[in-house]
């Protein structure tokens, strides 16, 4: 009987193992390999080992990037936009999930909240440009009422238009995410428990509910920061020419008629990739440490 059972189980186990190997192979080919290849290609090109300017190993292009006045402002601006967008996106998403949670599940808001999720970034940027630019709908409406001197919100030094666009696209996602987490974690029962211990609704929300939601959504919050940090379409349309966000700087150097700046574009791309990998490594290292 034991041999028969083992013979019956072995084909199933081998088939499961084969499926696992096939799945990992597809994941490697479609996800891991393109990333590793892109980072390696950027490094090789920027070191002068490949391409039109591949005359041999050199750190000339790294020296040019770090001696220029573009790379540091680009990273500072990208970090600022990503941080502000993430804070406002997560904050508004929390507010909607906590105080308008029922409206998300049914009613007109349940339909409207999905619209930004299907809107391309370039379309959203153009919409914000037509709405908030100096000659946009908002400025014209206020001008018709005799009100002038609105602050610049497009192509401005504070990247207000870029932040507004990213927040508008990201809030629906986090609102739905927090609402789903609250339902799965049974946070209504947690709130009732807090009430039974003497806490009011505000204390229960801020001391128990919000920390649980933020803790459960840590990976998505980090990915949102990284996504905004490396976004291209929105800052290309709504951002200033100088300083530029990191992705716009890299694409501009790659597409210039001066092909001598192409290695510098790959340097920027390589540095960006290392920063993103460092953020992910730090996050998951810290998470594993906390889990242990």
N, C-alpha and C positions, 0 to 999 in steps of 0.2 A: 504493500500500500504506500509506503514512504517513497519508494523509487518511482511509483506511478505518479504520485503527487508532485515529486521533484521534476519529473519529465514534463508534466503539464504546466508547471510554473516557469520552467527555464525558457520556453519560447516567448512567454509574455515578458519576462525580465529582459531578454535580449532585444525584444522589440522596443521596450521602454528605453533601454540604453541607447539603441540606435536613434530613436526620436530625440533623445537628449543631445546626442552628438550632432545630429543634423541641425537641431535648433541652435546650438551654440555656434556651429559653423556658419549658419545664415546670419546670426547676430554679429559674428566677427567680420564677415565679409561686408555686410550692409551698414554696420554702425562703427565698430572699432577700427577696422582697417582704413577707411577714408579719413578718419580723424588723425590716426598715427601717421598716415602717408602725408597728409597736408602739413602737419607740424614738422615732420622730417624734411619735406620738400622746402618749406619756408626757411628752415635752418640751413640746409645745404646751399640754397640760392643766396641767402644773406651772407654766408661765409665765403662767397666767391668760388664755390666748387662746382657750380652748374650755371647754365644760361649764357647769354650773350657776353656777360661780363665775368664769366667763370675762368679767370686767369690763374687761379690758385688760392690757397687759403689766405684769408685776410680778415681783419677786424675793422677795416676802414668804414664799412657801412654802419656798423654798430657805433663807432666813434662819431660819425656824422649825425646819427639820430640823437645820441645823448648830448652832443655839443650844441644841437639846434635848440630853438626855443619853441618847438611845436609839441614834442612828445609829452612833456610834463603837464602843460596846460590841457592837453587832450585827455590825459588820464584823470586829472583833477575834475574837469568838466564832466566826463563820463561817470565818475564816481558820484559826483554831486547829483546829477540827473537821476542816476539809478537809485541812490539813497532816498531822495525826495519822492520820486515816483513810487517806490516800494512802501514808504511810510504812509503816504496818502492813500495808496491803493488798498493796503491791508487795513488801515483805519476805517475807511469808508465801507470796505467789504464786511468788516466786523459789525459796523453800525447797522447795515442793511440786514445781515443775517440775524442779529440779535433782536432788532426792533421792528423789522418788516419781514420776518421769516415766513409768516403765513401768506403774505402777498406774493412771495416768490413762487409758492406752490400752486397758487390759483389766482385768477384775475388778470387784468391787463398787464400788470407788472411782470407776471410770469412769462408773458410773451415778449415784452419789450426788453427784458434783461438779456435775452439771447441775441438780440440784434448786433450789439458791439462785438460779440464773439465770432460772428461770421464776416465782419467787415475787415478787408485787407488794410494793412498799416498805411500804405500809400494813399488809399481813399480817405481814411480817417485824417491823415495829415493835411490833405487838400481841403477837407471839410473845415478843419480848424483854421487853416489859412484864410479861406473865404469868409470865415466868421470873425476872426480876431485880428486880422492884419490892419494896417493903417487905413486902407481903403475898403475894408471888409464890411460885412453887414452890421456888426455891432457899432463900429465907428460911424457909419452912415446914419444909423438910427439915432445915436446920441447927438450927432451933428444936426440932424433935422429938428431935434428938440432944443437946439441952441447950446448944447453941452460939448465942449471941446477939451482937448488936453488929456485924453485917455492914455494911460501908461502903455508902452510898447509891450506886446505880448507875443509877437512873432519876430523871429530873427533878432531877439533881444539878448542882452548879456546874461540875464538870469534864466534863460531857457524855459520861460513860463509856458509857451505854446507846446514845447516838446513834452514837458511834464504833464500838462493838462491832457494831451492826447494819449500818453501812456496810461494815465490814471483812468481815463474814460474807457480804454480798452481792457484794462485789468480788473477794475472793480467788479464787473459781473462775474468773472471767473472766481474771485475770492469770496464773493457773496454766496455763490452756489456751493463752493468748497466748504466754507464754514457751516453753512446750513446742513450739508450732508454729514460733516463731522459731528455736529451737535446732535443730529438724529441717531447716528450709529453709537455715539458714546453715552446716549441717554442723559444728556445734560439737564433736561427738565427734572429728572430724579435727583441729580446733584444739587440743583437749585432748591428743590423741596427739602433736601437734607440740610442745606445751609440755613433755610428758614426755621427748621426744627431746632437748630442749634442757637437760634437767636439772631441770625444775620438778616438784615433787610435786603430788598431786591438789589439795590445798588452795590452793597457789599458783596453779595453772592456773585453778582456779575463780574465785578472787577477783581475780586480776590480768588475766585474759583473758575468761573466759566471762561473768561478771557485768557488766563494762563493756559488752560487745557487746550483751547482752540489754537493758540499760537504755538504751543509745543507740538501738537499734532501736525500743524501745517508748516513746520520748519523747512522741509525740503522744497516745497512749492515756493516759499518766500525767498529762499536762496536762489532758486532757478529764475524767479521773476527778476531779482536784482541782476543776475548774469545776463538775462535776455535784454533788459533795458540797457545795461552797460555796453553791450555789443550791437545794439540796434543800428540800422542804417537808413531805411527809407524816411522815417519820421524826422531825425535830425538833419538829413540831407535837404528836406523841404523846408523845415521850420527853424533850422539853426543858423547861427552866424557863420561867416566865412572864416573868421578867426576869433577865438580858438574854435577848433572843430572837435567833435566827439571822435573817439579812437577809430571807429570803423570808417567814418567819413574820411579821416586823414589817410588811412591805409588805401582806400579805394581811389582817392584823388591822386596819390603818388603812383599807384599802379596804372592809372589811365591817362597820365599826362603825356604830352608829346615828347617830353624829355625822358627818354627811356633810361637815362642814367639814374633816375630816382626809383626805378623798379626794385632794385635790391633793398632800398630803404623801406619800401612798402612791405616786403617780406620780413624785414626786421620788426616792423610794427606789428605785423600779424603774428610773428613768433612770440614777441613779448606779451601780446594780448592773450595768446593761448596759454602761456606759462602762468600768467596771473589767474586765469579762470581755473586751470587745473589746480593751482595752489589753494584757491578758495574752496574748491570741492574736496580736496584732500584734507584741509584743515577742518571742514565741517564734519566729514564722515569719521575722521580720526577722533574728534571730540565726541561725536555721538557714540562711537564704539567704546570710548573710555567711560562715558556716563552709563552705558548699558552694563558694563562690567562692575 
